[in-house]
Amino acid sequence: MSDNLGLRAYISRALALGGFWESFKPFGVEHLHKVVFIVVDAAREETGKYYLSGKVPGFGAVASSYLATNMAHRDADTLFLMRESLGPWTEDVQRHRCGSAPVSTEPGGCGDIRFYFIEVKFDALKDAAERNYLGRLPTSFSLPPEAVDRLRNVARRILAQSDEFQQLLRDLK
């Protein structure tokens, strides 16, 4: 089972090859100054309809609930691992670029590397009705146009409220 966020592959690659530098060197990390991970968590909200109905859920409902719970735990583990990896990855790149020289984080310096980890989650929405509507949308490549418009609007608002995204925008200027 993989994570639902698509990050586990990056973490696994870096762990397997000894760090961010070695695992991503073939992609030109020598000259990177900013690495941005925008994670969109589109996990569906479980309705709990069986808990409220008093009916015994069938095998399919139990299996679906079990898988959703496992996926949620796996996603949480992946997010934790990713956050915990960013500091060591920064140090790894700086160590390879700077060698024995002092680490300079000034723009263009050998230690000029910054990882941005930006999460887009429906949990960030204050409006419960909007959170519930979006949380119950199916994860599908075919959604009604109104749902697509609402998702785009919400993603834009969540990004605008994200401190890390705003820091990225300031750093890009």
C-alpha positions in Angstrom: 0.0 0.0 0.0 1.4 3.4 -0.9 0.4 6.8 0.4 -2.4 8.7 -1.2 -0.3 11.8 -1.5 2.5 10.7 -3.9 5.3 11.7 -1.5 6.4 8.3 -0.3 8.4 7.7 -3.6 10.5 10.8 -3.0 11.2 9.9 0.6 12.0 6.2 -0.2 14.3 7.2 -3.0 16.3 9.6 -0.8 16.5 7.0 2.0 17.6 4.2 -0.4 20.3 6.3 -2.0 21.7 8.0 1.1 20.1 11.4 1.0 18.5 14.1 -1.1 21.7 15.0 -3.0 22.6 11.5 -4.2 19.0 10.6 -5.1 18.2 13.7 -7.0 21.6 14.6 -8.4 20.8 13.2 -11.8 18.0 15.8 -12.0 20.3 18.8 -11.5 20.1 19.6 -7.8 23.5 21.1 -8.0 21.9 24.4 -9.1 18.6 24.3 -7.3 17.8 27.0 -4.8 14.1 26.4 -4.1 12.3 23.0 -4.0 8.6 23.2 -3.6 6.3 20.4 -2.6 2.6 21.3 -2.8 0.6 18.5 -1.4 -3.1 18.4 -2.1 -5.0 16.1 0.2 -8.2 15.2 -1.5 -9.2 12.4 0.9 -12.9 11.8 1.1 -14.7 12.3 4.3 -16.3 9.2 5.8 -19.9 9.9 6.5 -20.4 7.5 9.4 -23.9 6.7 8.1 -23.8 3.1 9.5 -22.9 4.3 13.0 -25.9 6.6 13.1 -28.4 4.1 11.5 -28.2 1.3 14.0 -27.8 -1.2 11.1 -24.9 -3.6 10.9 -22.7 -2.6 8.0 -22.0 -5.2 5.3 -18.6 -6.6 4.4 -18.0 -4.0 1.7 -18.7 -1.1 4.0 -16.4 -2.6 6.7 -13.6 -3.3 4.2 -14.0 0.2 2.7 -13.8 1.8 6.2 -10.7 -0.3 7.0 -8.9 0.7 3.9 -9.8 4.4 4.4 -8.5 4.3 7.9 -5.3 2.6 6.9 -4.8 5.1 4.1 -5.4 8.0 6.5 -2.8 6.6 8.9 -0.3 6.0 6.0 -0.9 9.6 4.7 -0.3 11.0 8.2 2.9 9.0 8.5 4.1 10.2 5.1 3.4 13.8 6.0 5.4 13.4 9.2 8.3 11.8 7.4 8.3 14.5 4.8 8.4 17.3 7.3 11.1 15.5 9.2 13.2 15.0 6.0 13.4 18.6 4.9 15.9 19.7 7.6 18.3 16.8 6.8 17.8 17.3 3.1 18.8 21.0 3.5 21.9 20.0 5.4 22.7 17.3 2.9 22.7 19.7 -0.1 24.6 22.3 1.9 27.3 19.7 2.9 27.8 18.6 -0.8 27.8 22.2 -2.1 29.9 23.8 0.5 32.3 21.0 1.5 34.6 22.2 4.2 33.8 25.9 3.5 31.5 27.9 5.8 27.8 27.5 4.8 26.6 30.7 3.2 22.8 30.9 2.9 23.0 34.3 1.1 21.4 34.2 -2.4 23.8 32.3 -4.7 25.9 31.0 -1.8 26.8 27.4 -1.4 24.1 26.9 1.2 21.3 28.7 -0.7 18.7 25.9 -0.7 15.2 26.1 0.7 12.5 23.5 0.8 8.9 24.6 0.9 6.3 22.2 2.1 2.8 23.5 1.3 -0.4 21.6 2.2 -3.8 22.1 0.6 -6.4 20.4 2.8 -10.1 20.9 3.2 -9.5 21.0 7.0 -8.2 24.6 6.5 -11.7 25.8 5.5 -13.7 27.5 8.3 -17.1 27.0 6.6 -18.4 23.5 7.7 -20.9 23.3 4.9 -18.2 23.9 2.3 -15.9 21.4 4.0 -18.6 18.8 4.0 -19.6 19.4 0.4 -16.0 19.1 -0.8 -15.1 16.3 1.5 -17.9 14.2 0.0 -17.0 14.7 -3.6 -15.7 11.5 -5.2 -12.0 11.3 -6.2 -12.6 11.1 -9.9 -11.3 12.5 -13.1 -14.8 13.4 -14.1 -16.6 15.9 -11.9 -19.4 18.3 -12.7 -18.2 21.7 -13.9 -19.6 23.4 -10.7 -17.6 21.0 -8.5 -14.4 21.7 -10.5 -14.9 25.5 -10.2 -15.5 25.2 -6.4 -12.4 23.0 -6.0 -10.3 25.5 -7.9 -11.6 28.4 -5.9 -11.1 26.7 -2.6 -7.5 25.6 -3.6 -6.7 29.2 -4.5 -8.1 30.5 -1.1 -6.3 27.8 0.9 -3.0 28.7 -0.8 -3.6 32.4 -0.2 -4.0 31.6 3.5 -0.9 29.4 3.7 2.0 31.0 5.5 4.5 28.8 3.7 3.1 29.6 0.2 3.2 33.3 1.0 6.8 32.9 2.1 7.6 31.2 -1.2 6.0 34.1 -3.1 8.0 36.6 -1.1 11.2 34.6 -1.7 10.6 34.5 -5.5 10.4 38.3 -5.7 
